Amino acid sequence: MNRSRVLDTLVNNLEGMAYRCLNDAHWTMVFVSQGCAELTGYAPAQLLGPNGVSWAQITHPDDLPRVRGAVQRAVASGQRFAVQYRITTLSGQTRHVTERGVAVHDEHNVLVVEGFIEDITQTQGTREALEHAELRYRHIFEHASEGIFQTTRDGHYLAANPALARIYGYQTPATLMADLSDIDRRLYAKPGRREVFHRLMKAQGQVLNFESEVYRRDGTRIWISENAHVVRGSHGEFLCYEGTVQDISERRHYQEQLERHANHDLLTGLPNRVLLGDRIAQGIARATRLGYYLALVFIDLDNFKFINDSLGHAAGDELLKEVALRLTGCLRSSDTVARLGGDEFVLVINDHYRTSSVISLLERVLKDIGRPVMLSGREFQVGASLGVAMFPSDGDDAQLLLKHADVAMYAAKDRGRNNFQFFTRELNRQADERLHLEAAMRTALEQGAFEVHYQPKVDHRRRIVGVEALARWFHPELGTVGPDRFIPIAEETGLILPLTTAILRLALAAAHRWNHQREVPLRLAVNLSPQLFLSHDIVAHVSALLRQAQVPPCQVELEITESVFMGDSERAVAILSDFKALGVGLAMDDFGTGYSSLSYLRRFPLDTIKIDRSLVTGLEHEEEVAMIARAAISLGKSLRKTVVAEGVETQAQFDFLRYQGCDEFQGYLLSRPVSEEQLTRLLLETGGVIAPTPM
C-alpha cells in the first residue's frame, strides 16, 4: 500500500484546510491541502511560498493581533492552540473559522506550525441567533408581569423571575428560591395540593388554570392560577416543570362575595335554603358511605312574633343574630346551621352512630337558646320547638327529611313548646327513655345508689391475683340497668366524673379492707373512660382518691381503651407518664377489637394488655381464632407485657391460653362478677384459689 498516496487522499478530501507554515511574520505557507479553495477561494498555488497570498493577509485585521498572540504563546510554551476568528475570502466574503495547531520541527529541524482550519460560519450564526433569542427571552423573563418558574419534580425552584418574587412577597428571585425550598409544605395552604398538581401533570403533561390558595412570605394568603407543562430533553427524559403564575385574589374574592350573597342569609351570615340543600346532600352521601346517622333538625323559636311586634324589627333581628351565634357554638365545624327565613333554622348534624348522642346535643341546643338575652335594655328568654328527622329511617333525600322534620317540629309545639320531638315514634320513645334515665342517674348518684361488683382475675394456677371493679345499678322502677346503657349517657352528659369517682371510692375502700393483712395484696383494676382519661386534672384526682382510701398506687391498675390514643397521642403519652410516675399500673383493655397498633404498645408505658373476649370465644373450635389469640399472646410476651385473657368460659379455653403463656385469666369459668361480701367469702372459703368445676 502506498501510504503517502493514502495520506494525500485523506488530507485533500477533508472539509477544511490542512497546512504547514513558517513561524514568520506572514505565516508563509509551505503546504496547504485542496480544501483551501473551498475555504478561502484561493487555489493552493496562490497561497504557497513567499510570493503567495500570506495567511496574515487573509486573517481579518481586527482579529489578527489576538490570533497572532495565541499562536505565539503556544509556540513559546510548546503547547497546542485553538482559536476562532474571521477571514476574508478571495471574493470578499467574511467567514468564521476555527484553527487548531501546534509548533513542530520539520525534517530539516526548522520550527514550523502545522494545523487545520475549518469553516464554522453556519455554526457561529446559529450560536449568535441563540444568544439573541436568549437575550430576548431573558428580557421577557425579567420584565414579565406574570410570575415565571421552573421547578424540579420534588418541589425545588430552578428558576424564578422578579414578578414571581413580588407575587409571593420576596425582594428578589434568589431569596424566594432559597426560602421556598419545599413547595409542597411551604407554599400551598391546603395539604396535598402539590400531589394534585403531580397527578394532572402525569395524566396530561400540563396543568391549565390550576387555582390554589398559597402563603406569601409574611404569612398572608393569596389565590393564584398556574399554567405549567413538563419540559423534556432530546431523549424524552424529564427535565423540569415550567410555567406561569397569576395572582387572582381579587377575582376570587369577588366570586366568593357573589357566592356568599347567593348562598348565605344576609342577616345572620348562615347558609340559606340554597346552600342547605347542598349540605344535606353531602351529609347523606357521607352517612351512606360511613354507615352513620344524619339528623336534620327543624327549629322554630317560641314567642318570636311577640318580641318582634312589641320591640320592633331591629330587636327581632338582634335576637335572630344571637340565636345564630348560639346554634353555631353548639355544633362542630362538620355540622351546618342554616336559616330558612323568619325565625326558622335548620341543623344538619353528621357522624352520629347513637341516637343518644343526638339527644344530648338537642338538650344542649335547647339550653343554649333558652339562656337570657338582652334586647332594648331588657332581659328576655325565648325557647324553641325542635323537630328531628333521621337519615336513613325518615327519608332518603333533602326534601323528604325537611318535610318530616317540619312535621316533628309541630308535634313539639303541640307538646307545650321548648322541647324536641323525633318524627319516628320509636325514636321519641328512646328520647323519653334517655331523658328519664339521665334524671334517674343524677338522683342515683346523689343518693349513692350505684354499687360495685368484682370479677376475680387468676393466674395459671387459678390463684386469685386481682379483681376488676364493675359498676352496677339497680333502679326500683327500671330494674337492673346495664353499663352499656348508663355509661354512654354518663359520658355524653358530663356525669362520667361523679360516676367514676363514686365507683373508685367504693372499690378502693373494699381493696383497703381486703389487703389490710394480706401477704400478697390483690390488684384492683378500674376502667377509666377515654373522655375522663383526657381531662386535664385526672392524675391529681386519682391521686387524691388513693390518699383518702390509704391504698398504695402499686395495688391499682387503670384500664383504658385504644380510643384514647386515636386523637392527641402526645397528650396521651404525657398523661400515661404522669400515672406511671404516680405508681399505678396501666392496662390496654379490649385489645384486638379496634385499631390495635404495635406503635401503641411500643411508645406508651403500658404494663398489661387484656385480650378481648372476641379473641377467646370459640378458639377451641376455630383454628383461625386460636391463631389470632396465639399471635396476640406472643406479641404481648415479646414486648414484656402482662397478658390477661377476658371471657374465659371453658376449661379448654383456659388450658389453651395457659399453654400459650397467658399470665392471667378472667371469665365465667372462674367467677362471675360478685359483690364485695361474696368476694370476701370466696377468698376465705377457697384460700384464694378457684378450683376447677367437677365434670
PyMOL commands that set and color helices and strands:
alter all, ss='L'
color gray80, all
select helices_A, chain A and resi 3-12+35-40+44-47+55-58+64-77+121-143+162-167+173-179+183-186+193-204+249-263+273-290+304-311+313-330+355-369+398-414+425-447+483-493+496-515+530-533+538-549+553-555+562-565+569-582+598-603+613-615+623-638+651-659+676-686
alter helices_A, ss='H'
color red, helices_A
select strands_A, chain A and resi 17-22+29-32+81-88+94-105+111-119+147-151+157-160+206-215+221-232+238-247+293-302+336-341+344-352+373-375+378-380+383-391+420-422+450-458+464-475+479-481+523-527+556-560+585-591+608-611+642-645+664-665
alter strands_A, ss='S'
color yellow, strands_A
deselect
rebuild
show_as cartoon
